[in-house]
């Protein structure tokens, strides 16, 4: 099914639906007509956009569940562009049943026209509960379905001049074969494919690393692949050999091909010291998906799972990435303070903010502050569980079975960190369970002020309060990952992290009760960083830790924004003096407050965020 006609300048869509079991594979191509880009060419539903009139012919080459092949084609006529203000829904896409997804409405306003209203209605498919609290954003959870089916939604915009325009979006439900109750994944897995189709492991990546049939229980009855079938990258590269970019890309699964291309370019241009290539030696697979949120590492598969929001470069690429928020974002709503964090370089924001209502682009260099810091974190987990240096693998056992004995005997680097330099604040350990595990806050915890929480945190030796995200095994996995992430961003990129607590306020400004920049430079924290480096990144000289800049305290009572510049005398090159729009500022502050690029929930020791 497809749009029959679409106005120039608006998005169109086409979808192929299975009449039987799940589609094994889909590949879209354009046959003729005005040239369009198909960002989601390997998914059941594609979206496209052109400003040229004409007839676009698309073809879908499909492999059905039984292995048979079909080729289908469809035509979409592109008509004249709207004469006045109009609304455009981006982008048609497919999603697995019971997965949350989103669609954004993009108004184009002519002259002095403004938006009076946007009304969303569902016009096709099984009924869903629509969240349109933000009038330009539709979010919903896809309904359960045992067959492929299409949902249609319409947004109708009325402007201040009385212009009314509507647009529709097509979202198909991409059915999935049933999984196991003990699956490693707490939501349906998205459709992904090997970025390198001819890679040596292309045929087993999804089966071993990202399938609802992958499960583990305490018995020997599990579906984890043996390391012989899908080994860590270090096994392929050879003992003591740093994996090549080509070898790494042979382990990449993507929901959209541009994600693999951007990841490859990042490794080629942003890894001059080979840190990422060395760290990736410990993983079996890199999964990058438009609906992976939050990012995480699984010791069960030896794979890392990356949120595509960290890899888009163009507005069109960003369109396919879900805007559904991290599920942890509401965990602190009942508290009397707001936890804050940001990355700073030269007293300016290291990470630019990108308003969700603006068509923007970013460069591969910009990805260091998004993808780079994320990789340091998730690969710290990977090398905690399975250090690539001098670690033999039994090919007849799964990666988890190669790890589990060390987990049980508490001999991981994070266990050594907890044993030699334990976190000691009972208040922060309790607060971590509220902020990052979703426990209900006690009356006492709800009464804490920002200054009180800062005093608890400042007296201990964590670099970030995410270190207190402790699961039932009472581990220090996040403690190690945050230490490594913050050190590497400072050591390689001169980026410092701010951690602060603001008082809850109904006004527009956040008033700091306690805050500090560059906390990893604290004397009590430096030995902890050295231990981490020795265990998971021994190629780095630990004397670099001694050269970390001393931390700087923020000014209590001043605003979060006023505390951006902490050393005014050194600000000759500060670039933050540009004027930002109200929308940009709102987006940036929202990103600072929650959830500080946190990395996922914990499921015992098989999944680390």
Beta strands, then each sheet from edge to edge (+ up, - down):
strand 1: 5-7
strand 2: 11-15
strand 3: 25-32
strand 4: 45-49
strand 5: 54-63
strand 6: 69-79
strand 7: 86-90
strand 8: 93-95
strand 9: 100-108
strand 10: 115-124
strand 11: 137-141
strand 12: 149-159
strand 13: 164-173
strand 14: 193-194
strand 15: 252-254
strand 16: 285-289
strand 17: 296-298
strand 18: 303-307
strand 19: 337-345
strand 20: 348-349
strand 21: 496-503
strand 22: 511-517
strand 23: 552-553
strand 24: 607-608
sheet 1: 1+ 6+ 5- 3+
sheet 2: 2+ 4-
sheet 3: 7+ 9- 11+
sheet 4: 8+ 13+ 12- 10+
sheet 5: 14+ 15- 16- 18- 17+ 24-
sheet 6: 20+ 19- 21+ 22- 23+
end
